[in-house]
Amino acid sequence: MLNRSSGQIEANGMASVSDFEQGQTFTIEAGGQKIPLELSAVKPIAASPRPGGGFSLLFKGPRDIALPQATYLFTGESGSHEIFIVPVAADATGRLYEAVFN
């Protein structure tokens, strides 16, 4: 995982739960648009075999833009991360996407 804020690849090559804080806003580019996604939940995964522990991230995006599951470059205050997201829900206030690091 490239952390562009430091310009270096993390030692183990993987993002960690400490890279993400609930409430952060990230921007991705899709279809020629910059789309804001808010990190609405960070959940540890107990019993994960992943070094450093597993976790999931839940992002909330605009209701009028439906992103397909894919890998996007998320850019925010903590740097940039390539993250694979999957759409999981939608309601009147927006669309939810999940990323799982397990």
C-alpha positions in Angstrom: 0.0 0.0 0.0 1.5 3.3 -1.0 1.1 6.0 1.6 1.6 9.1 -0.6 1.8 11.5 2.3 5.2 10.1 3.2 6.0 8.9 -0.3 7.1 5.5 1.0 5.7 2.0 1.0 4.8 0.9 4.5 7.2 -1.7 5.9 4.8 -4.6 5.6 3.1 -3.3 2.5 -0.3 -3.2 4.1 -2.6 -0.5 5.4 -3.4 -0.7 9.2 -6.4 0.2 11.2 -4.4 3.2 12.6 -4.4 4.7 9.0 -8.1 5.4 9.3 -10.3 7.4 11.6 -14.0 7.6 11.6 -15.3 10.9 10.2 -12.4 11.4 7.8 -13.5 12.4 4.3 -11.7 10.9 1.3 -11.9 11.9 -2.4 -11.9 9.4 -5.2 -12.0 9.9 -9.0 -14.6 8.0 -11.0 -16.1 8.8 -14.4 -14.2 12.0 -14.6 -15.6 13.3 -11.3 -14.2 13.8 -7.9 -16.5 12.1 -5.4 -16.3 12.6 -1.6 -16.7 9.5 0.6 -17.0 9.8 4.4 -15.5 7.1 6.5 -18.5 6.3 8.7 -17.3 3.2 10.6 -14.0 1.4 11.4 -14.5 -2.0 12.8 -11.8 -4.4 14.0 -12.2 -8.1 12.9 -11.5 -10.3 15.9 -9.8 -13.6 15.0 -8.3 -12.3 11.8 -5.1 -14.1 10.6 -3.9 -10.8 9.0 -0.7 -9.4 10.5 -1.6 -6.4 12.6 -5.2 -7.5 12.7 -8.1 -7.3 10.3 -10.6 -4.5 10.0 -13.4 -3.3 7.9 -14.2 0.2 6.7 -17.7 1.6 5.9 -17.8 4.6 3.6 -20.8 6.8 2.8 -21.1 8.5 -0.5 -23.7 10.6 -2.4 -27.1 9.0 -3.1 -27.0 10.1 -6.8 -23.8 8.4 -7.7 -23.6 4.6 -7.7 -20.1 3.3 -7.7 -19.4 -0.2 -8.9 -17.3 -2.5 -6.9 -13.7 -1.8 -7.8 -10.4 -0.5 -6.6 -10.2 3.3 -6.2 -7.5 5.7 -5.1 -8.7 7.2 -1.8 -7.0 10.6 -1.1 -7.4 12.3 2.3 -5.6 14.0 5.1 -3.9 10.7 6.1 -2.5 10.2 2.6 -3.6 8.1 -0.4 -4.6 4.4 -0.3 -5.7 2.1 -3.1 -8.8 0.4 -1.6 -11.2 -2.2 -3.1 -14.8 -1.3 -2.1 -18.1 -3.1 -2.5 -21.6 -1.4 -2.5 -23.5 -2.7 0.4 -26.6 -0.5 1.0 -28.4 2.7 -0.1 -31.0 4.8 1.6 -32.4 8.4 1.2 -29.3 9.9 2.7 -26.6 8.1 0.6 -24.9 4.9 -0.5 -22.7 2.7 1.7 -19.5 0.9 0.5 -17.5 -1.5 2.5 -13.8 -2.4 2.4 -12.5 -5.5 4.2 -8.8 -6.0 5.3 -8.7 -9.5 6.5 
